[in-house]
Amino acid sequence: MSIAIGIIGGSGLYDMAELTDREERRIETPFGEPSAPYVIGTLRGKRVAFLARHGLGHRLMPSELNFRANIFGFKTLGVEYILSASAVGSLKEEYRPLDLVIPDQFVDRTRGRISTFFGRGLVAHVGFAQPFCARLSDIAYAAARSASATVHKGGAYVCMEGPQFSTLAESRLYRSWGMDIIGMTNLQEAKLAREAEICYTTIALVTDYDCWHPDHDQVTVEMIIANLTQNARTAQQVIANAVDALPFARTCECASALKYAIITRPDAIPAEVKQELAPIVGKYVS
């Protein structure tokens, strides 16, 4: 039985309390091991697959994450929708700690991360002007509202390399660009989900203000951990509410992102690459 709904838990969100009928499933991919075994279970009457982004016990840095394996694993399970929760810093006064943001844009400040399934003799260029699934983002926003969370719709997410946080000059630069939030993980997930024709959205959970804020120096580790814990409780409710509203008819661009994206002539694609990427390209390349 395929599992249509995937959930990625970020910092602080390592489990879903409402998940029942659980089983762990390890998946081998052509790109290596995902961050952790997928936890398959029932949430609001629907089968879902949960993945702890940073591994069991939070042992993987953002730059160490095997994004390709994580998304490929979801694809092989049959996932068509991914709800991704992520801790972020705020670049705007009005986005306060414990608020939620459903972003609609990205700016990439990562360096050298692999963010495509393609290469090795197979070239494809997917559209990424709108990096999040608009319909799934609407569902996430409504789910946050119904959970009585303070939530902001839209906004630009700066994805930085890390693991260090921004310098003050960088933080001020991002604000001058009109950016809204900053994190370290979601861009590669979104790019790979688009290539895999999976609807993807981010539920960004504000833990604190980035270092531009005059009160930033008063922030303690204890305060951030407390916010992470409270955010995780909120995220579980929001995700469960969103699962209630799934599935929907996938007429969005996500569902057919590869239709005109593959450039390589079919007879020029190496057989091994065709075979490895069959879950992704199989309906277009025989």
C-alpha positions as CSV (number, residue, x, y, z in Angstrom):
1,M,0.0,0.0,0.0
2,S,1.5,3.4,-1.0
3,I,1.6,6.2,1.5
4,A,0.6,9.5,0.0
5,I,1.6,11.9,2.9
6,G,5.1,12.5,4.1
7,I,6.1,14.6,7.1
8,I,9.6,15.9,7.8
9,G,10.3,17.0,11.4
10,G,13.0,19.5,12.0
11,S,14.7,20.8,15.1
12,G,12.6,19.9,18.1
13,L,10.1,17.9,16.2
14,Y,11.4,14.3,16.3
15,D,8.1,12.5,16.6
16,M,4.3,12.8,16.0
17,A,2.4,12.1,19.2
18,E,-0.9,11.2,17.4
19,L,0.7,8.6,15.2
20,T,-0.7,5.1,15.8
21,D,-0.1,1.6,14.3
22,R,3.6,2.5,13.9
23,E,6.3,0.6,12.1
24,E,9.8,1.6,11.2
25,R,10.9,1.2,7.6
26,R,14.5,1.4,6.4
27,I,14.8,2.3,2.7
28,E,17.9,1.9,0.6
29,T,18.3,4.5,-2.2
30,P,20.8,5.0,-5.0
31,F,22.0,8.0,-3.0
32,G,22.7,6.3,0.3
33,E,20.8,6.2,3.6
34,P,18.1,8.7,4.6
35,S,18.5,10.5,7.8
36,A,16.7,7.9,9.8
37,P,14.2,5.0,9.3
38,Y,10.8,6.3,8.2
39,V,8.1,5.9,10.8
40,I,5.0,4.7,9.0
41,G,1.7,5.1,10.9
42,T,-1.9,6.3,11.0
43,L,-2.6,10.0,11.6
44,R,-6.2,11.2,11.5
45,G,-7.2,8.0,9.8
46,K,-4.6,8.3,7.0
47,R,-1.3,6.5,6.4
48,V,1.7,8.8,6.7
49,A,5.4,8.5,6.7
50,F,7.4,10.6,9.2
51,L,11.1,11.3,8.9
52,A,13.3,13.0,11.5
53,R,15.4,15.3,9.3
54,H,18.4,15.4,11.6
55,G,18.3,11.8,12.5
56,L,17.7,10.0,15.7
57,G,19.0,12.1,18.6
58,H,19.6,15.1,16.2
59,R,23.1,14.0,15.1
60,L,23.2,15.4,11.5
61,M,24.1,19.0,10.8
62,P,22.3,20.8,7.9
63,S,25.3,20.5,5.7
64,E,25.5,16.7,6.4
65,L,21.9,15.9,5.4
66,N,21.5,13.5,2.6
67,F,18.6,15.4,1.0
68,R,18.5,13.2,-2.1
69,A,18.1,10.0,-0.1
70,N,15.4,11.6,2.1
71,I,13.2,12.7,-0.7
72,F,13.9,9.6,-2.9
73,G,12.8,7.5,0.0
74,F,9.5,9.3,0.2
75,K,9.0,8.9,-3.5
76,T,9.5,5.2,-3.3
77,L,6.9,5.0,-0.6
78,G,4.4,6.6,-3.0
79,V,4.4,10.0,-1.2
80,E,2.7,12.9,-3.2
81,Y,2.6,15.6,-0.5
82,I,5.3,16.6,2.0
83,L,4.6,18.8,5.0
84,S,8.0,20.0,6.3
85,A,8.4,21.6,9.7
86,S,11.5,23.7,10.3
87,A,12.9,26.0,13.0
88,V,13.8,29.5,11.7
89,G,15.1,32.8,12.9
90,S,13.1,36.0,12.2
91,L,14.3,38.9,10.1
92,K,11.2,41.0,10.7
93,E,10.0,42.6,13.9
94,E,6.4,41.4,13.2
95,Y,7.4,37.8,13.0
96,R,7.8,37.0,16.7
97,P,9.2,34.0,18.5
98,L,6.6,31.2,18.5
99,D,4.9,32.6,15.4
100,L,4.6,30.4,12.3
101,V,5.4,31.4,8.7
102,I,4.2,29.6,5.6
103,P,6.9,31.0,3.2
104,D,6.4,31.3,-0.6
105,Q,9.9,32.1,-1.8
106,F,13.6,31.2,-1.2
107,V,17.0,32.8,-1.5
108,D,19.9,30.4,-1.7
109,R,22.9,31.1,0.4
110,T,24.2,27.5,0.7
111,R,27.4,26.4,-0.8
112,G,28.1,23.2,-2.8
113,R,25.1,21.2,-1.6
114,I,23.7,18.6,-4.0
115,S,20.2,19.6,-4.8
116,T,19.3,17.5,-7.9
117,F,18.7,13.9,-8.8
118,F,20.0,14.5,-12.3
119,G,23.4,14.3,-13.9
120,R,25.5,11.3,-14.8
121,G,24.2,11.4,-18.4
122,L,20.6,12.6,-17.7
123,V,19.8,16.3,-17.8
124,A,16.6,17.9,-16.7
125,H,15.6,21.5,-15.8
126,V,12.4,21.9,-13.7
127,G,10.6,25.2,-13.2
128,F,11.2,26.6,-9.7
129,A,9.8,30.2,-9.9
130,Q,7.2,29.2,-7.3
131,P,9.2,26.8,-5.1
132,F,6.3,25.8,-2.8
133,C,3.0,24.1,-3.8
134,A,0.5,26.9,-3.5
135,R,-2.4,24.5,-2.8
136,L,-0.6,22.6,0.0
137,S,0.7,25.9,1.5
138,D,-3.0,27.1,1.6
139,I,-3.9,24.0,3.5
140,A,-1.0,24.4,5.9
141,Y,-2.0,28.0,6.5
142,A,-5.6,27.1,7.2
143,A,-4.4,24.3,9.5
144,A,-2.3,26.7,11.5
145,R,-5.3,29.1,11.8
146,S,-7.5,26.3,13.0
147,A,-4.9,25.4,15.7
148,S,-5.1,29.0,16.9
149,A,-1.5,29.7,16.0
150,T,-0.2,33.1,15.0
151,V,0.7,32.4,11.4
152,H,1.9,34.6,8.5
153,K,1.2,33.6,4.9
154,G,3.9,34.2,2.4
155,G,7.5,35.5,2.8
156,A,11.0,34.8,1.7
157,Y,13.1,32.1,3.4
158,V,16.9,32.7,3.3
159,C,18.6,29.2,3.3
160,M,22.1,29.7,4.7
161,E,24.8,27.1,4.9
162,G,25.5,27.0,8.7
163,P,26.1,25.5,11.1
164,Q,27.1,28.8,12.4
165,F,24.5,31.5,12.6
166,S,24.7,34.8,10.6
167,T,27.1,37.6,11.2
168,L,25.5,40.9,12.1
169,A,26.5,42.3,8.7
170,E,24.8,39.3,6.9
171,S,21.7,39.6,9.0
172,R,21.4,43.3,8.2
173,L,22.0,42.6,4.5
174,Y,19.2,40.0,4.4
175,R,16.9,42.6,6.0
176,S,17.8,45.2,3.4
177,W,16.9,42.6,0.7
178,G,13.4,42.4,2.3
179,M,13.9,38.8,3.5
180,D,11.5,37.4,6.2
181,I,13.0,34.3,7.9
182,I,16.3,32.4,7.9
183,G,17.0,28.7,8.2
184,M,19.5,26.1,7.0
185,T,17.5,23.2,5.5
186,N,14.5,23.6,3.4
187,L,15.7,24.8,0.0
188,Q,17.2,21.5,-1.1
189,E,14.2,19.6,0.1
190,A,11.9,21.8,-2.0
191,K,14.1,21.5,-5.2
192,L,14.3,17.7,-4.9
193,A,10.6,17.4,-4.2
194,R,9.8,19.4,-7.3
195,E,12.0,17.1,-9.4
196,A,10.3,14.1,-7.8
197,E,6.9,15.7,-8.6
198,I,5.9,15.8,-5.0
199,C,3.9,18.7,-3.6
200,Y,5.9,20.4,-0.9
201,T,5.4,23.1,1.7
202,T,7.2,24.4,4.8
203,I,5.7,25.2,8.2
204,A,8.4,27.5,9.5
205,L,8.5,27.9,13.3
206,V,10.1,31.0,14.6
207,T,12.4,30.3,17.6
208,D,14.0,33.7,18.0
209,Y,15.0,36.9,16.2
210,D,18.1,36.7,14.1
211,C,21.1,38.7,15.4
212,W,20.0,42.0,13.8
213,H,17.5,42.5,16.6
214,P,18.6,44.6,19.6
215,D,17.3,42.0,22.1
216,H,19.1,39.2,20.4
217,D,22.0,39.2,22.9
218,Q,19.6,38.5,25.7
219,V,18.5,35.3,24.1
220,T,19.7,32.2,26.0
221,V,20.0,28.6,25.0
222,E,17.3,27.7,27.6
223,M,14.9,30.2,25.9
224,I,15.5,28.7,22.5
225,I,15.1,25.2,23.7
226,A,11.8,26.2,25.4
227,N,10.6,27.8,22.2
228,L,11.6,24.7,20.2
229,T,9.6,22.5,22.6
230,Q,6.5,24.7,22.4
231,N,6.9,25.1,18.6
232,A,7.0,21.3,18.3
233,R,3.7,20.9,20.1
234,T,2.1,23.6,17.8
235,A,3.6,21.9,14.7
236,Q,2.1,18.5,15.6
237,Q,-1.3,20.1,15.8
238,V,-0.9,22.0,12.6
239,I,0.4,19.0,10.7
240,A,-2.4,16.8,12.0
241,N,-5.0,19.5,10.9
242,A,-3.3,19.6,7.4
243,V,-3.4,15.8,7.1
244,D,-7.2,16.1,7.7
245,A,-7.5,18.2,4.5
246,L,-5.5,15.8,2.3
247,P,-5.5,14.5,-0.4
248,F,-6.6,17.0,-3.1
249,A,-6.7,16.8,-6.9
250,R,-3.2,17.4,-8.0
251,T,-3.7,19.9,-10.9
252,C,-0.7,21.9,-9.6
253,E,2.6,22.2,-11.5
254,C,4.3,20.0,-8.9
255,A,2.4,16.9,-10.3
256,S,3.9,17.2,-13.8
257,A,7.1,19.2,-13.2
258,L,9.2,16.7,-15.3
259,K,6.8,16.6,-18.2
260,Y,8.8,19.0,-20.4
261,A,11.9,19.2,-18.2
262,I,14.0,16.2,-19.4
263,I,16.4,17.4,-22.1
264,T,18.5,14.3,-22.8
265,R,17.4,12.1,-25.7
266,P,16.0,8.9,-24.3
267,D,18.4,6.7,-26.3
268,A,21.4,8.7,-24.9
269,I,20.5,8.1,-21.2
270,P,22.7,5.5,-19.5
271,A,20.7,2.4,-18.7
272,E,22.0,2.3,-15.1
273,V,20.7,5.9,-14.5
274,K,17.3,5.1,-16.1
275,Q,17.0,2.1,-13.7
276,E,18.2,4.0,-10.6
277,L,15.8,7.0,-11.2
278,A,12.9,4.9,-12.4
279,P,10.7,5.9,-9.5
280,I,11.1,9.6,-10.6
281,V,11.5,9.4,-14.4
282,G,9.9,6.1,-15.2
283,K,6.7,7.5,-16.6
284,Y,8.6,9.7,-19.0
285,V,11.6,7.6,-19.9
286,S,11.2,3.9,-20.7
